Amino acid sequence: MGMATDKLTFKPKLRVINDDQIRQIHYATLEVLERTGVKMTHPRGLEILSGAGCRVEGDRVRIPAWLVEDAIQKSPSRVVLGNRRGERTVFLEGDKSYFGPSLDCIDYMDPRTHQRSRYTSEHVREVAALCDALPNFPWYMIIGMADDVPPDLADRIVARNTMTYCEKPLVFCCKDTNSAKDVYEMALLLCGGKENFDKAPYIVHYSEPISPLVYYDPAVDKLLFCAENRIPLINFPAPQASGSCPATFAGAVVQSSAESLSGLVLHQLANPGAPFIYGAFTTVMDMQTSVFSYGANEMSLMTGALAQMAQYYQIPIFGTAGATDSKFCDAQAGAEAAFEILASAAVGSNLVHDCAGWMDHGSLVSPEFMVLAHEIVDMARHFMEGIEVSEETLAVDIIDKVGPGGHYLQEKHTKNHFRKVKYSRIFERMFYDEWEKAGSVKFEERLQQVTLEKMEHRPEELDADVVKTLDEMQAGWK
């Protein structure tokens, strides 16, 4: 060709704040923690923080800037997760993004009948198996609250069902440390013991400070338990602009960051170097409805800012994308999910939740929406690969060979490269007459068909001895 061209790649990138704004947000965060602090009543937590140099006055803890920055330095810059076979599959580092489904919905939309009902243990099993079948979701969460089991046992029964029907790394939440211990014991059993777990943690615990700036005792208990056992911890407040955090987006980001980093300080004091994941579910209060919006584009804006703060701190982040305020798998749901997913991928959020079923502002699981969000994630992943520039892809020689007025259909170059185009079973591109001849199948019908096919999947069954041990564990739960 006469020109030497190395292979050049570029990952598309989005920034919502610049370097000066990042520094301003950081210093404002330090000021909030040093001047305002957080509320905490947990005796051991207060003892640890006071002994490390925090000003503790009653239940108010003020954290000096140097202690926050010391915790940031000690926290790992990467966290690697593994599946139940011990394979390292999720690498939370830099701007790599891994999308997965969300947790704790109370209702279920049946893809067969499109009837809404309370979420049950059977739904847990169905949705976990569906997630196992969807390759663009390399991790998952516990999905929903089982309405058909005793409330005091529900968190552990749901965790058991999800780990049985999906082999991927699990993000779980639970009501107290006893539950966290039981889930941890199940994880150790399934992944082959603590040595394997430490090489590639199979579970991640999700915990929330209460906005604004409050830690309740059970959350501190779980935070310390995770730090001591090196269970990766997501410390993830959910502030609502105009309600539980400032109405300004910058103020909401500052408070969100302060809430997450305050937990990091205690976490790293308890066990320096224990794996920690930063972030916040920062969105708006819809002043027309008062709902905590899951589809607001402002949520993506603030999530993007927090992702950039995480990259500045070199700490992995738990992001949010793929949710909707819609009650149905309709145009609103698709538009909100697509906007959020592409924004999160382009800004480089790491562990991105809500891409499967969080509808009706966090109350409804829909397997069809999970499959749709999975398709959108694949589109975003394809887009984020960018355009490879090399001597082969610039194609100057083949352009010259075909010349003006020719075509490329029979060229070897075309055969070598056309499969890099993404094709979908859900989004069709037929001419209208061909679409009619094929049965006039509409989008929602194709989505339902693909969803029901995917729901036939089941992972490899657990050994009988493992199932027996799980039964024995469950019988001892209090």
C-alpha positions as CSV (number, residue, x, y, z in Angstrom):
1,M,0.0,0.0,0.0
2,G,3.0,2.2,0.4
3,M,2.2,3.5,3.9
4,A,3.2,1.8,7.2
5,T,0.2,1.9,9.6
6,D,0.3,0.2,13.0
7,K,-3.0,-1.0,14.5
8,L,-4.5,2.0,16.3
9,T,-7.4,1.6,18.7
10,F,-9.4,4.2,20.6
11,K,-12.1,3.6,23.2
12,P,-14.9,6.2,23.0
13,K,-14.9,8.3,26.1
14,L,-17.4,10.6,27.9
15,R,-16.5,13.1,30.6
16,V,-19.1,15.1,32.5
17,I,-16.7,17.0,34.7
18,N,-13.2,18.4,34.0
19,D,-10.0,18.1,36.1
20,D,-10.6,21.4,37.9
21,Q,-14.1,20.4,38.9
22,I,-12.9,17.0,40.1
23,R,-10.4,18.7,42.5
24,Q,-13.1,21.1,43.7
25,I,-15.5,18.2,44.4
26,H,-12.7,16.4,46.2
27,Y,-11.9,19.3,48.5
28,A,-15.6,20.0,49.1
29,T,-16.0,16.3,50.1
30,L,-13.1,16.6,52.6
31,E,-14.6,19.8,54.0
32,V,-18.0,18.0,54.6
33,L,-16.3,15.1,56.4
34,E,-14.1,17.3,58.4
35,R,-16.6,20.0,59.3
36,T,-20.0,18.2,59.3
37,G,-19.0,14.6,59.6
38,V,-21.4,11.7,60.0
39,K,-23.8,10.3,62.6
40,M,-22.9,7.0,64.1
41,T,-23.9,5.2,67.3
42,H,-22.1,1.9,66.8
43,P,-19.7,1.5,69.9
44,R,-16.9,-0.4,68.1
45,G,-17.1,1.8,65.1
46,L,-16.8,4.9,67.2
47,E,-13.9,3.4,69.1
48,I,-12.0,2.6,65.9
49,L,-12.6,6.1,64.4
50,S,-11.8,7.9,67.6
51,G,-8.6,6.0,68.1
52,A,-7.5,6.8,64.6
53,G,-7.8,10.5,65.0
54,C,-11.4,11.4,64.3
55,R,-13.2,14.0,66.5
56,V,-16.0,12.0,68.2
57,E,-18.6,14.1,70.1
58,G,-21.5,11.9,71.1
59,D,-22.9,10.3,67.9
60,R,-21.2,12.8,65.6
61,V,-17.9,11.8,64.0
62,R,-15.8,14.3,62.1
63,I,-13.1,12.8,60.0
64,P,-9.9,14.7,59.2
65,A,-8.9,15.1,55.6
66,W,-5.6,13.3,56.0
67,L,-7.4,10.2,57.3
68,V,-9.7,10.2,54.3
69,E,-6.8,10.5,51.9
70,D,-4.9,7.8,53.8
71,A,-7.8,5.4,53.4
72,I,-8.0,6.2,49.7
73,Q,-4.3,5.3,49.3
74,K,-4.7,2.0,51.2
75,S,-7.8,0.8,49.3
76,P,-7.1,-1.5,46.4
77,S,-7.2,0.1,42.9
78,R,-8.6,-3.1,41.4
79,V,-11.0,-5.8,42.7
80,V,-11.2,-9.1,40.8
81,L,-14.3,-11.3,41.2
82,G,-14.7,-15.0,40.3
83,N,-17.6,-17.4,39.5
84,R,-18.4,-20.4,41.7
85,R,-15.9,-22.5,39.7
86,G,-13.1,-20.2,40.9
87,E,-12.6,-18.6,37.4
88,R,-11.5,-14.9,37.6
89,T,-14.1,-13.2,35.4
90,V,-14.8,-9.6,36.5
91,F,-11.9,-7.2,36.7
92,L,-12.9,-3.9,38.3
93,E,-10.1,-1.5,37.4
94,G,-9.7,1.7,35.5
95,D,-12.6,2.4,33.2
96,K,-13.6,-1.2,32.5
97,S,-17.4,-1.7,32.6
98,Y,-19.3,-4.9,33.6
99,F,-23.1,-4.8,33.6
100,G,-25.5,-6.8,35.7
101,P,-29.0,-7.1,37.0
102,S,-30.3,-5.5,40.2
103,L,-31.9,-6.5,43.5
104,D,-34.7,-6.4,45.9
105,C,-37.8,-5.8,43.8
106,I,-41.1,-6.8,45.3
107,D,-43.2,-7.5,42.1
108,Y,-42.7,-9.7,39.0
109,M,-44.0,-9.3,35.5
110,D,-44.6,-12.7,34.0
111,P,-43.3,-12.8,30.4
112,R,-45.9,-15.4,29.4
113,T,-49.0,-13.6,30.6
114,H,-47.8,-10.1,31.3
115,Q,-49.5,-10.2,34.6
116,R,-48.0,-8.5,37.6
117,S,-47.7,-10.4,40.9
118,R,-45.7,-10.5,44.1
119,Y,-42.1,-11.9,43.7
120,T,-41.7,-15.5,44.9
121,S,-38.9,-18.1,45.3
122,E,-39.8,-19.6,42.0
123,H,-39.4,-16.2,40.3
124,V,-35.9,-16.0,42.0
125,R,-34.9,-19.3,40.4
126,E,-36.3,-18.3,37.0
127,V,-34.6,-15.0,36.8
128,A,-31.3,-16.3,38.2
129,A,-31.2,-19.0,35.5
130,L,-32.1,-16.4,32.9
131,C,-29.1,-14.2,34.0
132,D,-26.9,-17.3,33.8
133,A,-27.9,-17.6,30.1
134,L,-27.1,-14.0,29.2
135,P,-23.3,-13.6,28.4
136,N,-23.2,-9.8,28.5
137,F,-24.2,-10.0,32.2
138,P,-21.0,-11.4,33.8
139,W,-22.3,-10.9,37.4
140,Y,-25.7,-10.6,39.0
141,M,-27.5,-9.5,42.1
142,I,-30.2,-11.3,44.2
143,I,-32.9,-9.8,42.0
144,G,-36.0,-9.8,44.3
145,M,-37.6,-10.3,47.7
146,A,-39.3,-13.7,48.0
147,D,-42.8,-13.1,49.3
148,D,-43.6,-16.8,50.0
149,V,-40.9,-17.5,52.6
150,P,-40.5,-16.3,56.3
151,P,-39.3,-12.7,56.3
152,D,-36.5,-13.5,58.8
153,L,-35.1,-16.1,56.4
154,A,-35.9,-14.5,53.0
155,D,-32.6,-12.8,52.4
156,R,-30.6,-16.1,52.9
157,I,-33.1,-18.3,51.0
158,V,-33.0,-15.9,48.0
159,A,-29.2,-15.9,48.1
160,R,-29.2,-19.7,48.1
161,N,-31.6,-19.9,45.2
162,T,-29.6,-17.4,43.1
163,M,-26.3,-19.1,43.8
164,T,-27.9,-22.5,42.9
165,Y,-29.3,-21.2,39.6
166,C,-26.5,-18.9,38.4
167,E,-22.8,-19.6,38.5
168,K,-21.7,-15.9,38.1
169,P,-20.3,-13.7,40.9
170,L,-23.1,-12.5,43.2
171,V,-23.8,-9.1,44.8
172,F,-26.0,-9.6,47.8
173,C,-27.6,-7.5,50.5
174,C,-29.0,-8.8,53.8
175,K,-30.6,-7.6,57.0
176,D,-27.8,-8.2,59.5
177,T,-24.4,-9.8,60.2
178,N,-25.9,-13.2,61.0
179,S,-27.3,-13.3,57.5
180,A,-24.0,-12.1,56.0
181,K,-22.2,-14.9,57.8
182,D,-24.6,-17.5,56.4
183,V,-24.3,-16.2,52.9
184,Y,-20.5,-16.1,53.2
185,E,-20.5,-19.8,54.4
186,M,-22.6,-20.8,51.4
187,A,-20.2,-19.0,49.1
188,L,-17.2,-20.7,50.7
189,L,-18.9,-24.1,50.2
190,L,-19.8,-23.5,46.6
191,C,-16.4,-22.0,45.5
192,G,-14.3,-24.6,47.3
193,G,-13.2,-22.9,50.5
194,K,-11.5,-19.7,51.7
195,E,-8.3,-20.1,49.8
196,N,-10.3,-20.1,46.5
197,F,-12.5,-17.3,47.7
198,D,-9.6,-15.1,48.5
199,K,-8.1,-15.6,45.0
200,A,-11.4,-14.6,43.3
201,P,-14.2,-13.5,45.7
202,Y,-17.5,-15.1,44.6
203,I,-19.7,-12.7,46.5
204,V,-19.8,-9.0,47.1
205,H,-21.8,-7.3,49.9
206,Y,-24.0,-4.3,49.1
207,S,-24.5,-1.9,52.0
208,E,-26.1,1.6,52.3
209,P,-25.4,4.6,54.6
210,I,-28.6,6.5,55.1
211,S,-28.7,9.9,53.5
212,P,-27.9,12.4,54.7
213,L,-24.7,11.2,56.4
214,V,-26.1,8.6,58.8
215,Y,-24.8,5.1,59.6
216,Y,-27.1,2.7,61.5
217,D,-25.7,0.0,63.6
218,P,-26.4,-3.1,61.5
219,A,-24.7,-1.5,58.5
220,V,-21.6,-0.8,60.5
221,D,-21.7,-4.4,61.8
222,K,-21.8,-5.7,58.2
223,L,-19.1,-3.3,57.1
224,L,-16.7,-4.5,59.7
225,F,-17.5,-8.1,59.1
226,C,-16.8,-7.7,55.4
227,A,-13.5,-5.9,56.1
228,E,-12.3,-8.6,58.5
229,N,-13.1,-11.4,56.1
230,R,-12.0,-9.5,52.9
231,I,-15.5,-9.8,51.4
232,P,-15.6,-7.0,48.8
233,L,-17.9,-4.3,50.1
234,I,-20.0,-1.8,48.1
235,N,-20.8,1.2,50.3
236,F,-23.5,2.9,48.4
237,P,-25.8,5.6,49.7
238,A,-28.9,6.6,47.8
239,P,-29.4,10.3,48.1
240,Q,-32.3,12.1,46.4
241,A,-31.6,15.6,45.1
242,S,-34.0,18.1,46.8
243,G,-35.0,15.5,49.4
244,S,-32.1,13.8,51.2
245,C,-29.3,15.7,49.5
246,P,-28.9,19.2,47.9
247,A,-30.9,20.1,44.9
248,T,-27.7,21.1,43.0
249,F,-26.0,18.3,41.1
250,A,-22.6,19.3,42.4
251,G,-23.8,19.3,46.0
252,A,-25.5,16.0,45.5
253,V,-22.2,14.5,44.2
254,V,-20.3,16.0,47.1
255,Q,-22.6,14.5,49.7
256,S,-22.7,11.2,47.9
257,S,-18.9,11.0,47.8
258,A,-18.7,12.0,51.5
259,E,-21.1,9.2,52.5
260,S,-19.3,6.5,50.5
261,L,-15.8,7.6,51.6
262,S,-16.7,7.9,55.3
263,G,-17.4,4.1,55.1
264,L,-14.1,3.6,53.4
265,V,-12.2,5.2,56.3
266,L,-13.7,2.8,58.8
267,H,-13.3,-0.1,56.4
268,Q,-9.6,0.5,55.9
269,L,-9.0,1.2,59.6
270,A,-10.5,-2.2,60.3
271,N,-8.4,-4.0,57.7
272,P,-6.1,-2.0,55.5
273,G,-6.2,-3.2,51.9
274,A,-9.6,-5.0,52.2
275,P,-11.5,-4.7,48.9
276,F,-13.9,-1.8,48.7
277,I,-16.2,-0.4,45.9
278,Y,-17.1,3.2,46.0
279,G,-20.2,5.0,44.6
280,A,-23.8,6.2,45.2
281,F,-27.2,5.9,43.7
282,T,-27.6,9.7,43.3
283,T,-30.8,10.7,41.5
284,V,-33.6,13.3,41.8
285,M,-36.8,13.6,43.6
286,D,-39.4,14.1,40.8
287,M,-41.2,17.1,42.1
288,Q,-44.4,16.2,40.2
289,T,-44.7,12.7,41.8
290,S,-42.2,12.7,44.7
291,V,-40.7,9.4,43.4
292,F,-37.1,8.4,43.6
293,S,-36.5,8.4,39.8
294,Y,-34.6,5.5,38.2
295,G,-35.0,6.9,34.6
296,A,-34.0,10.5,35.1
297,N,-31.1,11.6,32.8
298,E,-29.8,13.6,35.7
299,M,-29.1,10.3,37.5
300,S,-26.7,9.3,34.6
301,L,-25.1,12.7,34.8
302,M,-24.3,12.4,38.5
303,T,-23.4,8.8,38.2
304,G,-20.9,9.8,35.5
305,A,-19.4,12.4,37.8
306,L,-19.0,9.9,40.6
307,A,-17.3,7.4,38.1
308,Q,-14.8,10.1,37.3
309,M,-14.2,10.7,41.0
310,A,-13.6,7.0,41.4
311,Q,-11.1,7.1,38.6
312,Y,-9.4,10.1,40.3
313,Y,-9.2,8.1,43.6
314,Q,-8.3,4.9,41.7
315,I,-11.0,2.9,43.5
316,P,-13.6,0.7,41.7
317,I,-17.1,2.1,41.5
318,F,-20.6,0.6,41.6
319,G,-22.6,2.4,38.9
320,T,-26.2,2.5,37.9
321,A,-27.7,2.1,34.4
322,G,-30.4,0.2,32.6
323,A,-33.3,1.1,34.9
324,T,-36.6,2.7,34.1
325,D,-39.6,4.4,35.8
326,S,-41.9,2.8,33.2
327,K,-44.3,0.0,34.4
328,F,-44.0,-1.9,31.1
329,C,-41.4,-3.0,28.6
330,D,-42.3,-0.2,26.3
331,A,-40.6,2.7,24.4
332,Q,-40.0,4.7,27.6
333,A,-38.2,1.7,29.1
334,G,-36.1,1.1,26.1
335,A,-35.1,4.8,25.7
336,E,-34.2,5.2,29.4
337,A,-32.2,2.0,29.5
338,A,-30.3,2.8,26.3
339,F,-29.4,6.3,27.4
340,E,-28.2,5.1,30.8
341,I,-26.2,2.1,29.6
342,L,-24.3,4.0,26.8
343,A,-23.6,6.9,29.2
344,S,-22.2,4.5,31.8
345,A,-20.1,2.5,29.3
346,A,-18.7,5.7,27.9
347,V,-17.8,7.3,31.2
348,G,-16.3,4.0,32.4
349,S,-18.3,2.9,35.4
350,N,-17.0,-0.5,36.7
351,L,-19.7,-2.7,38.3
352,V,-22.9,-1.3,36.8
353,H,-26.2,-2.5,38.3
354,D,-29.9,-2.3,37.3
355,C,-29.5,-3.6,33.8
356,A,-32.2,-6.2,34.3
357,G,-35.6,-5.7,35.6
358,W,-35.6,-2.6,37.7
359,M,-38.8,-1.0,36.5
360,D,-41.4,1.2,38.1
361,H,-38.7,3.1,40.1
362,G,-37.2,-0.1,41.6
363,S,-40.3,-2.2,42.4
364,L,-40.8,-4.5,39.4
365,V,-38.7,-7.3,37.8
366,S,-39.4,-8.1,34.2
367,P,-37.5,-10.9,32.4
368,E,-38.3,-9.3,29.1
369,F,-36.8,-6.0,30.2
370,M,-33.7,-8.0,31.3
371,V,-33.3,-9.4,27.8
372,L,-33.9,-6.0,26.2
373,A,-31.3,-4.4,28.6
374,H,-28.9,-7.3,27.8
375,E,-29.3,-6.5,24.1
376,I,-28.6,-2.8,24.7
377,V,-25.5,-3.7,26.7
378,D,-24.3,-5.7,23.7
379,M,-24.9,-2.7,21.5
380,A,-23.0,-0.5,23.9
381,R,-20.2,-3.0,24.2
382,H,-19.9,-3.1,20.4
383,F,-19.9,0.7,20.2
384,M,-17.2,1.0,22.9
385,E,-14.8,-1.2,20.8
386,G,-14.4,1.8,18.6
387,I,-12.9,1.8,15.1
388,E,-9.7,-0.2,14.6
389,V,-7.4,1.7,12.3
390,S,-4.7,-0.4,10.6
391,E,-3.4,-1.1,7.1
392,E,-5.9,-3.9,6.8
393,T,-8.9,-1.9,8.0
394,L,-8.1,1.3,6.1
395,A,-8.6,-0.9,3.0
396,V,-6.9,1.4,0.5
397,D,-5.7,-1.5,-1.7
398,I,-9.2,-3.0,-1.9
399,I,-10.8,0.4,-2.7
400,D,-8.3,0.7,-5.5
401,K,-8.9,-2.8,-6.8
402,V,-12.7,-2.4,-6.9
403,G,-12.5,1.1,-8.3
404,P,-15.3,3.5,-9.3
405,G,-18.7,1.8,-10.0
406,G,-17.7,-1.7,-8.7
407,H,-18.9,-3.6,-5.6
408,Y,-17.3,-5.5,-2.7
409,L,-19.7,-8.4,-2.2
410,Q,-17.4,-11.1,-3.7
411,E,-14.2,-9.8,-2.3
412,K,-12.2,-11.9,0.2
413,H,-11.7,-8.7,2.3
414,T,-15.5,-8.5,2.7
415,K,-15.7,-12.2,3.8
416,N,-13.0,-11.6,6.4
417,H,-14.7,-8.6,8.0
418,F,-18.5,-8.5,7.5
419,R,-19.1,-10.7,10.6
420,K,-17.9,-7.8,12.8
421,V,-21.3,-6.1,12.2
422,K,-23.7,-6.8,15.0
423,Y,-26.9,-8.6,14.2
424,S,-29.9,-9.0,16.5
425,R,-32.9,-11.3,16.8
426,I,-34.9,-8.6,18.5
427,F,-34.3,-5.6,16.3
428,E,-35.2,-6.5,12.7
429,R,-34.2,-4.8,9.4
430,M,-36.3,-6.5,6.8
431,F,-38.1,-4.7,4.0
432,Y,-41.8,-4.3,4.8
433,D,-43.1,-6.8,2.3
434,E,-40.6,-9.4,3.6
435,W,-41.7,-8.6,7.2
436,E,-45.3,-9.3,6.3
437,K,-44.5,-12.6,4.5
438,A,-42.5,-13.6,7.7
439,G,-45.6,-13.3,9.8
440,S,-45.7,-9.6,10.7
441,V,-44.0,-10.3,14.0
442,K,-43.8,-7.1,16.1
443,F,-41.0,-6.1,18.4
444,E,-42.7,-7.0,21.6
445,E,-43.5,-10.5,20.2
446,R,-39.9,-11.1,19.2
447,L,-38.8,-9.9,22.6
448,Q,-41.2,-12.3,24.3
449,Q,-40.1,-15.2,22.1
450,V,-36.4,-14.7,22.8
451,T,-37.0,-14.2,26.5
452,L,-39.0,-17.5,26.9
453,E,-36.3,-19.4,24.9
454,K,-33.6,-18.0,27.2
455,M,-35.6,-18.9,30.3
456,E,-35.3,-22.6,29.4
457,H,-31.6,-22.5,30.3
458,R,-30.4,-24.2,33.5
459,P,-26.9,-24.1,34.9
460,E,-24.9,-27.2,35.8
461,E,-26.6,-28.8,38.8
462,L,-24.8,-28.8,42.2
463,D,-23.4,-32.1,43.5
464,A,-25.8,-33.9,45.8
465,D,-23.4,-33.6,48.8
466,V,-23.3,-29.8,48.3
467,V,-27.1,-29.7,48.2
468,K,-27.3,-31.8,51.3
469,T,-24.9,-29.4,53.1
470,L,-26.9,-26.4,52.0
471,D,-30.0,-28.1,53.4
472,E,-28.3,-28.6,56.7
473,M,-27.2,-25.0,56.8
474,Q,-30.7,-23.7,56.0
475,A,-32.1,-25.9,58.8
476,G,-29.9,-24.1,61.3
477,W,-30.8,-20.5,60.2
478,K,-32.4,-18.4,62.9
